Amino acid sequence: MTHHDYQARAELYLGRDWQTASAQGPRSFGTAAKAIRFANEEAAPVSLRGARLRIGERTYRGKELVSLYRSRHYPLVRKHQNAVSTATR
């Protein structure tokens, strides 16, 4: 994901599976970075199982949201600074 993508508007679907997430509908965020932060810091961990993040035509799934959050390119301050693994630095 590029810096520009982190700044793009995004829709976040959360649920224990995709059917639940889809039925509950999306939450809209002004930036993908804020949606990623919400998914990783505020949402119940089980909800990442069915998670989808839509940015324009691109879609990211639960495990990808964790990777994007841990990326050294992630632009926001993390709640837990140790979330960045040495593998992503």
N, C-alpha and C positions, 0 to 999 in steps of 0.2 A: 504494500500500500504506500502510495506517495504522500508527501506532506499535504498536497492539495486534496487528496482523498480524505484525510483526517479532518479537513475543514469543511467537507461537503455535508449537506443535509442528509439525514439517515432515518430509516425506520427500523425499529428493533422489535422483533417478535420473541417472546419468552414463554416457555412451557416445558413440562416434563417430557413431552414428545412434540413432534411437529404438528400433529393434529390439534393438540391442546393450544399450542402457540398460535396456530392459524385461526382457531375459533375465537381466541381472546382478542385477536387483532393487534395491529402494531402500535407502538409508542413512537411518536415523532420527536426527533432531536435536531437542534440547530446545527450540530456538528457530529460527525461520526465518532470523534474522540470522546465526546460526552456520552454517547450511546454505549461505547465500549467500556468507559469507566463505570457507568451504571450497571451494565451486565456483570462486570467483574467485582465491583465493590458493594453494590446495594441489593442486587437480585439474589434470590435463593440459589445456591449452587446447583440444585437439581434442575432449575429452569434453563441452564445452559445446554442440557441434553437436546432440547428441541429448538434451541435458539437459532435465529436467522437475523442477519443484519443486511439490510438492503441499502445500497448506495448507488443510485441511478440504476443501471442494468446489472451491476455486480451484486452477488450474494455471498456472504460469509457465514459459516456454520459455527457452532459452539466452540470447538477446539481451536478454530481459527481466531475467534474473539479473544481467547486466552493468549495466543501467540501475538496478536496485534497489541494487546495490552502490555505484554512483556517486552515488546520490541524496543530497541534503543531509539527508534524514530517516533515513538509515542509522545505527543507534544505536551500532555498535561502532567501535573504532579500526581503521583500515585499515593493512595492512602497508606500503603505499606511499601516502602522503598525497596525492601528485599524481594519484591515481586519480579525484579529484573534478574534473570538467571545469568550466570557467566557465559552460557552458550549463546546468548543473544547480544552480548556486548560487542 
